[in-house]
């Protein structure tokens, strides 16, 4: 692939009008959010110089995402995503209005900052999986990874502009005006969402309810080995790299002797570096695989943390942070793109929420831990410890390869409708499905290996229990069984089977002896009161 082609494919999603409009609106909205965050991060250093207080502000913004991302992901899969996003934007605007009023009246305190930062984090927790889940609705499948990279680019454009603008506004006009600018930014996002005419979904008798959707999402995450790899790699990277974000306000003020404007410049440098990294990402992806990119990001981030620990001159620190921004967006887009590529649409919001939970859990725990370490050991030594740990885990987990995400996850719809003597109520359950195979003794090992691969699909798509048995009198007759919580959930299971899963099932079926297909039976739990009513 030539560089020109790579760059062209990298920006192809912007040719889609709806994606481009929402992308621009989110850049404006995220710029406002960074303006707000830089004001809060710096304001807390005025109210309390303690490293723990500064780190707590960082943790307050990420903790809600750790706590609420999975319920938010469930909501994003069962509600109208456009309307849900509009409500969240209105909520976040109210948070910034409260920050504005408290600052204007001189009533702002560390406690109120932490509480309102937490409330803003709640809004971010509700919003993040939904924003990510709508990406496949806005672009073609071949452009999804590029769209994910562009979303990260947009965030980092905002990161480069917002902190610098926030620092200037804070220094010249005070916190109230700074928060007011953030309030105005929400108008652009809400207007874009109102303009977007998202196709309404038809009424569906099998629509999921919150509790069932929550359980289905957790079952999928528990059964997806590929997702486990992404989560482990993300947790290892963000737990150690969080040190630089938690302590950056103290680096700016105490190590480098800067003011609010200088802190904004540092964050702006991170954003500018991220923009450069995002522009280069299509070329980098063409030359290096995801694992090499993630290892490189860890190495660069660790080097930057080491450099900051030695208190470089004020003019040099922004230059160093350009590299941090490039490394950060490389890690984010690599991990997020890997997660997006392995998820089917029906569970995308919930599984991305699991990813966000791990990401923000690592950032939250890391911020709190690094704040405590800095209290005891000082900021420079803490940065060195974090850098050493990040480099070590980068090397340790490099052999654990990220998934390529090349499977076709479009629904195959190849399962026939279950045969029933009479209509079955959707809430009836649990349901046991038995599938009887005829397999020659010589083929048993190959069949069982293929069947165990198929069991992962059964669990991901709705089974909460699975097993395989053989007939004691006729060992060539093997029965696969799995349990699903309700009849409706089993019908949803029919819809969820992807073309990639169908290929695995076909591999199992090639061991079937004779021209007949395996016999499939469905057994429903018998409820005594239900049976009495029928009699």
Residue pairs with C-beta under 8 A, 6 or more apart in sequence:
1 286
3 283
6 282
6 283
6 285
6 286
7 279
7 282
7 283
9 143
9 146
9 282
10 146
10 149
10 150
10 279
10 281
10 282
11 146
11 150
12 139
12 143
12 146
13 19
13 20
13 23
13 138
13 139
13 143
13 146
13 147
13 150
14 20
14 23
14 150
16 138
16 139
16 143
18 138
18 196
19 138
19 139
19 147
21 192
21 195
21 196
22 134
22 138
22 192
22 193
22 196
23 150
23 151
23 154
24 192
25 188
25 189
25 191
25 192
25 193
26 131
26 151
26 154
26 155
26 189
27 154
27 157
27 158
28 158
28 185
28 188
28 189
29 89
29 158
29 185
29 186
29 188
29 189
30 154
30 155
30 158
30 159
30 162
31 157
31 158
31 161
31 162
31 165
31 185
32 96
32 162
32 181
32 182
32 183
32 184
32 185
32 186
33 92
33 120
33 124
33 158
33 162
33 182
33 185
34 158
34 159
34 161
34 162
34 163
34 166
34 267
34 271
35 162
35 163
35 165
35 166
35 169
35 178
35 181
35 182
35 185
36 96
36 99
36 120
36 166
36 178
36 179
36 182
37 61
37 162
37 163
37 166
38 162
38 163
38 166
38 167
38 170
38 260
38 263
38 264
38 267
39 99
39 166
39 169
39 170
39 175
39 178
39 179
40 57
40 99
40 113
40 116
40 117
41 54
41 57
41 58
41 249
41 263
42 167
42 170
42 249
42 260
42 263
43 103
43 108
43 113
43 170
43 175
44 53
44 54
44 57
44 110
44 113
44 249
45 54
45 249
45 250
45 253
47 53
47 108
47 109
47 110
47 113
48 54
48 110
50 375
51 247
51 250
51 371
51 374
51 375
51 379
52 371
52 372
52 375
53 110
54 246
54 247
54 249
54 250
54 371
55 246
55 247
55 367
55 368
55 370
55 371
55 372
55 374
56 114
56 367
56 368
56 371
57 113
57 114
57 117
58 245
58 246
58 363
58 367
58 371
59 246
59 364
59 367
59 368
59 371
60 114
60 115
60 117
60 118
60 121
61 117
61 118
61 120
61 121
61 124
62 121
62 360
62 363
62 364
62 367
63 118
63 121
63 360
63 364
64 118
64 121
64 122
64 124
64 125
65 121
65 124
65 125
65 128
65 356
65 357
65 359
65 360
65 364
66 357
66 360
66 361
66 364
67 125
68 122
68 125
68 126
69 125
69 128
69 129
69 353
69 354
69 356
69 357
69 360
70 214
70 217
70 218
70 350
70 353
70 354
70 357
71 210
71 214
71 353
72 125
72 126
72 127
72 128
72 129
72 130
72 349
72 353
73 129
73 133
73 217
73 349
73 350
73 351
73 352
73 353
73 354
73 356
74 210
74 213
74 214
74 217
74 349
74 350
74 353
75 84
75 126
75 130
75 210
75 349
76 84
76 129
76 130
76 133
76 349
76 350
76 353
77 133
77 208
77 213
77 217
77 346
77 347
77 348
77 349
77 350
78 207
78 208
78 209
78 210
78 213
80 198
80 200
80 201
81 130
81 133
81 134
81 137
81 198
81 349
82 193
82 196
82 198
84 126
84 130
85 127
85 130
85 131
85 193
86 190
86 193
86 194
88 123
88 126
88 127
88 130
89 127
89 186
89 189
89 190
89 193
90 186
90 190
91 122
91 123
91 126
92 120
92 123
92 124
92 127
92 186
93 183
93 186
93 190
95 116
95 119
95 120
95 123
96 120
96 179
96 182
96 183
96 186
97 179
97 183
98 116
98 119
99 108
99 113
99 116
99 175
99 179
100 176
100 179
100 180
100 183
102 108
102 112
102 116
103 174
103 175
103 176
103 179
104 176
108 175
125 356
125 360
128 352
128 353
128 356
129 349
129 350
129 352
129 353
129 356
130 349
131 151
132 148
132 151
132 336
132 340
132 348
132 349
132 352
133 348
133 349
133 352
135 144
135 147
135 148
135 151
135 340
136 144
136 340
136 345
136 348
137 198
138 147
139 146
139 147
144 340
144 341
145 285
145 337
145 340
145 341
146 282
148 333
148 336
148 337
148 340
149 278
149 281
149 282
149 333
149 337
150 278
152 274
152 278
152 329
152 332
152 333
152 336
153 274
153 275
153 278
153 279
153 329
155 274
156 270
156 271
156 274
156 275
156 277
156 278
156 325
156 328
156 329
157 271
157 275
158 271
159 267
159 268
159 270
159 271
159 274
159 325
160 268
160 269
160 270
160 271
160 272
160 274
160 275
160 325
161 268
161 271
162 267
162 268
162 271
163 263
163 264
163 265
163 266
163 267
163 268
163 270
163 271
164 264
164 265
164 267
164 268
165 181
165 264
166 178
166 264
167 260
167 261
167 262
167 263
167 264
167 265
167 267
167 268
168 261
168 264
169 177
169 178
169 181
170 178
170 260
170 261
170 264
171 259
171 260
171 261
205 426
205 488
206 426
206 488
206 491
206 492
206 495
208 216
208 492
212 485
212 486
212 489
213 350
214 350
215 485
216 347
216 350
216 462
216 489
216 492
217 347
217 350
217 351
217 353
217 354
218 350
218 354
219 459
219 460
219 462
219 463
219 464
220 347
220 350
220 351
220 460
220 461
221 227
221 350
221 351
221 354
222 459
223 456
223 459
223 460
224 342
224 351
224 456
224 460
225 456
226 342
226 403
226 405
227 339
227 342
227 343
227 351
227 354
227 355
229 400
229 401
229 402
229 403
230 335
230 338
230 339
230 342
230 355
230 402
230 403
231 354
231 355
231 358
232 397
232 400
233 294
233 335
233 397
233 400
233 402
234 335
234 355
234 358
234 359
234 362
235 358
235 359
235 361
235 362
236 393
236 394
236 396
236 397
237 294
237 297
237 298
237 331
237 335
237 362
237 390
237 393
237 394
238 359
238 362
238 363
238 366
239 362
239 365
239 366
239 393
240 302
240 366
240 386
240 387
240 389
240 390
240 393
241 298
241 301
241 305
241 328
241 331
241 366
241 386
241 390
242 362
242 363
242 365
242 366
242 367
242 370
242 386
243 305
243 366
243 370
243 382
243 383
243 385
243 386
243 387
244 251
244 301
244 304
244 305
244 308
244 324
244 383
244 386
245 363
245 367
246 366
246 367
246 370
246 371
247 370
247 371
247 374
247 379
247 382
247 383
248 263
248 266
248 267
249 263
250 374
250 379
251 266
251 308
251 317
251 379
251 383
252 258
252 262
252 263
252 266
253 259
253 263
254 379
255 308
255 311
255 379
255 380
256 262
256 311
256 312
256 314
256 317
257 314
258 265
258 266
258 314
262 314
265 318
266 317
266 318
266 321
268 318
269 317
269 318
269 319
269 321
269 322
269 325
270 321
270 322
270 324
270 325
270 328
271 325
272 322
272 325
273 321
273 322
273 323
273 324
273 325
273 326
273 327
273 328
273 329
274 325
274 326
274 328
274 329
275 325
276 322
276 325
276 326
277 325
277 326
277 327
277 328
277 329
277 330
278 329
278 333
280 326
281 329
281 330
281 333
284 293
284 330
285 293
288 296
290 334
290 337
290 338
290 402
290 404
291 398
291 401
291 402
293 330
293 331
293 334
294 330
294 331
294 334
294 335
294 394
294 398
294 402
295 394
295 395
295 398
296 327
296 330
297 327
297 328
297 330
297 331
297 334
298 327
298 331
298 390
298 391
298 393
298 394
299 391
299 394
300 323
300 324
300 326
300 327
301 324
301 327
301 328
301 331
301 387
301 390
302 386
302 387
302 388
302 390
302 391
302 394
303 323
303 387
304 320
304 321
304 323
304 324
304 327
305 383
305 384
305 386
305 387
305 390
306 383
306 384
306 387
307 320
308 317
308 320
308 383
309 379
309 380
309 381
309 383
309 384
309 387
310 380
311 380
312 320
334 402
335 355
335 359
335 402
336 355
337 405
338 402
338 403
338 405
339 351
339 352
339 355
340 348
340 352
340 405
341 403
341 404
341 405
341 406
342 403
342 405
342 407
342 409
343 351
343 352
343 409
344 409
344 411
344 496
344 498
345 409
346 492
346 495
346 496
347 496
370 382
370 386
373 382
373 385
374 382
377 385
407 498
407 500
408 498
408 499
408 500
409 498
409 499
409 500
410 498
410 499
411 495
411 496
411 497
411 498
411 499
412 497
412 498
412 499
412 501
412 502
413 494
413 495
413 497
414 497
414 502
415 494
415 497
417 494
418 490
418 491
418 494
418 520
418 522
419 522
420 522
424 487
424 524
425 487
426 486
426 487
426 488
426 491
427 486
427 487
427 488
428 486
428 487
428 524
428 525
428 530
429 484
429 485
429 486
429 487
429 489
429 524
429 525
430 483
430 484
430 485
430 486
430 525
431 483
431 484
431 485
431 486
431 487
431 489
431 490
431 522
431 523
431 524
431 525
432 481
432 482
432 483
432 522
432 523
433 481
433 482
433 483
433 484
433 490
433 520
433 521
433 522
433 523
434 479
434 480
434 481
434 520
434 521
434 522
434 523
435 479
435 480
435 481
435 518
435 519
435 520
435 521
436 477
436 478
436 479
436 518
436 519
436 520
436 521
437 447
437 477
437 478
437 479
437 480
437 508
437 511
437 512
437 518
438 476
438 477
438 478
438 512
438 513
438 514
438 516
438 518
439 447
439 476
439 478
439 511
439 512
439 513
440 476
440 511
440 513
441 475
441 476
443 511
444 478
446 511
447 478
447 508
447 511
448 468
450 504
450 507
450 508
450 511
451 468
451 480
451 508
453 504
453 507
454 480
454 501
454 504
454 505
454 507
454 508
455 466
455 468
455 480
455 482
457 497
457 501
457 504
457 505
458 466
458 482
459 466
459 482
461 493
461 496
461 497
461 501
462 484
462 485
462 489
462 490
462 492
462 493
462 496
463 482
463 483
463 484
463 493
464 483
464 484
464 485
465 482
465 483
466 480
466 481
466 482
466 483
467 480
467 481
467 482
468 478
468 479
468 480
468 481
469 478
469 479
469 481
470 477
470 478
470 479
471 477
471 478
471 479
476 513
484 490
484 493
487 524
490 522
497 505
509 517
509 518
512 518
